[in-house]
Amino acid sequence: MEKLKQRIVEQGVVVSDQVLKLDALLNHQVDPQLTMEMGREFAARFRDAGVTRVVTVESSGIAIAFATAYELGVPLLFARRKKTLLAEPDMLCERVPSFTKGIVTDILISRELISPDDRVLFIDDIIANGDAARGLVKIIERSGAELVGAGIVVEKCFQPGAKALREQGIRLESLVRIASLEGGQVIFADA
């Protein structure tokens, strides 16, 4: 997606050779038109996978996952990062570290909302080390649902997350792949 690459160059802030801040278009402020385009792209890539449910982790992945679910005509389910007073005691839960937040949190999904009959598409904003993604994959596996693939807006190729998922045999589609952030420059990977 050339438009997405252009927006990353214009609005992204390289914080270090490991961190790219995308608050202006993805993680804090959301561009609805661009988000819907990304959702259409993911839907097109996974349309033939028989997706019955789109899953993400709150909160940055929700907008893109919503756009994808809307385009596919299926429900969106997001893993919560906090238990609520109404949470059932038998939630599917996995403890995961957050690369950008520097904390460890639990991600939770209600067993009532995902079943062995589901064909799940995981959508997320950025994959770095892949801890949240691996946690969500474990939850999906424990639910008995089938993970048909993962759609990631920004893949940081120089960090191990995407490679680890692919090595598990998970189909991973990225809209943009970044090879490096060294020297304060965003260097995109070739297709």
C-alpha positions, 0 to 999 in steps of 0.5 A: 500500500503505497499510500500507507507508506507515504503516510508513515514517512510523512507522519511517523516519528522514528524514536529509536532504531527499534521504535516507530511512533505512528500516533498520528495515523494508527495508534492514537489518532485514526484516519477513517478513510485510510483505515477502511482502505486497509480493511478492504485490503485485508478482506481482499487478501483473506476473502477466500479463507472462510473467515467467521470472526476477526480477532484483535487485541485492544486497543490499537488494532481495533479500528483496522480489525473493525474495518476488516470485519465490516468488509468481510461481514463477520463479527469483530472480537477483541481481547481485553487487557483488563478484567471487568466486573462482569468478566466470567471466571473461566475466560481464556487468558494469556500473560504477554509483555508489551514491547512498546509499553514496557509492561506485562498484561493479561489478554482475555477472551470470553469462551462464549464468544469464540468456538471450535466452529470459528475460522479466525483472522487475527488483525493487528497494527504492528508486529515487533517481537510478536508477544501479543500475537503469540499470546492471542494465537495460544488463546485461539488454539485453546478455544478450538477455533482455527486460525486462518491467518494474520493481517498486520499493518506494519511488520518490523522485519528487523524484529523476530515477531513476524518470522516466529509466526511464519515459522509456526506455519501461520499465514501472515500478510503485512501491508507494509514491511519495514527493514530498518529504522537506523539513522532515524530513517524508515527503510521499507523492505522489498515485497 
